[in-house]
């Protein structure tokens, strides 16, 4: 088909982008929490932030497990471990 672009993606690449998306969403949530005046909304935002931290921890755990098993694409896995280990929010 003319004009269509196809890209292949690796699972590791997709997970790296997910970690980056988590980091971006955490910044948004913290900004919203700083402005929030509704206690119910604040609790929902805090819960979402907690869930994002848990998901990041799951990704880090999986990456370290793949690393210990000697997975084939070690450089990509090392990168995933690195970005998953970084703090989600910088002050």
C-alpha positions as CSV (number, residue, x, y, z in Angstrom):
1,X,0.0,0.0,0.0
2,X,1.5,3.3,-1.1
3,X,2.2,5.8,1.7
4,X,1.8,3.4,4.6
5,X,4.7,3.0,7.0
6,X,5.2,-0.1,9.0
7,X,7.6,-0.4,11.9
8,X,8.6,-3.4,13.8
9,X,9.0,-3.1,17.5
10,X,10.6,-5.2,20.2
11,X,9.0,-6.1,23.5
12,X,11.9,-4.5,25.3
13,X,11.5,-1.3,23.2
14,X,7.8,-1.2,24.0
15,X,8.5,-1.6,27.7
16,X,11.1,1.2,27.6
17,X,8.5,3.5,26.1
18,X,6.0,2.4,28.8
19,X,8.5,3.4,31.5
20,X,8.9,6.8,29.9
21,X,5.1,7.2,29.7
22,X,4.9,6.3,33.4
23,X,7.5,8.9,34.3
24,X,5.6,11.6,32.2
25,X,2.2,10.7,33.8
26,X,3.7,10.9,37.3
27,X,4.9,14.4,36.6
28,X,1.3,15.3,35.5
29,X,-0.2,13.7,38.5
30,X,2.0,15.5,41.0
31,X,1.3,18.8,39.3
32,X,-2.5,18.1,39.5
33,X,-2.2,17.0,43.1
34,X,-0.4,20.2,44.0
35,X,-3.4,22.2,42.6
36,X,-6.1,19.9,43.8
37,X,-8.6,21.1,46.4
38,X,-11.0,18.2,46.3
39,X,-10.2,15.4,48.7
40,X,-11.9,12.7,46.7
41,X,-10.0,13.7,43.5
42,X,-6.8,13.9,45.5
43,X,-7.2,10.3,46.7
44,X,-7.9,9.1,43.1
45,X,-4.8,10.9,41.9
46,X,-2.7,9.5,44.7
47,X,-4.0,6.0,44.0
48,X,-3.1,6.3,40.3
49,X,0.4,7.5,41.3
50,X,0.8,4.5,43.5
51,X,-0.3,2.1,40.7
52,X,2.2,3.7,38.3
53,X,5.0,3.1,40.9
54,X,3.9,-0.5,41.2
55,X,3.9,-1.0,37.5
56,X,7.3,0.5,37.2
57,X,8.5,-1.9,39.9
58,X,7.0,-4.8,38.0
59,X,8.8,-3.8,34.9
60,X,12.1,-3.5,36.8
61,X,11.6,-6.9,38.4
62,X,10.9,-8.5,35.0
63,X,13.9,-6.8,33.4
64,X,16.3,-8.0,36.2
65,X,14.9,-11.5,35.9
66,X,15.5,-11.5,32.1
67,X,19.0,-10.2,32.8
68,X,19.7,-13.0,35.3
69,X,18.5,-15.6,32.8
70,X,21.0,-14.3,30.2
71,X,18.4,-13.1,27.7
72,X,19.6,-12.7,24.2
73,X,19.3,-8.9,23.8
74,X,21.3,-8.0,26.9
75,X,22.0,-4.3,25.9
76,X,18.4,-3.5,25.5
77,X,17.6,-5.3,28.8
78,X,20.3,-3.3,30.5
79,X,18.8,-0.1,29.2
80,X,15.4,-1.2,30.5
81,X,16.9,-1.9,33.9
82,X,18.6,1.5,33.9
83,X,15.5,3.6,33.0
84,X,13.3,1.5,35.3
85,X,15.7,2.2,38.2
86,X,15.6,5.9,37.8
87,X,13.3,8.0,40.0
88,X,10.0,8.6,38.4
89,X,10.0,12.2,39.6
90,X,12.9,14.7,39.8
91,X,12.8,17.6,42.2
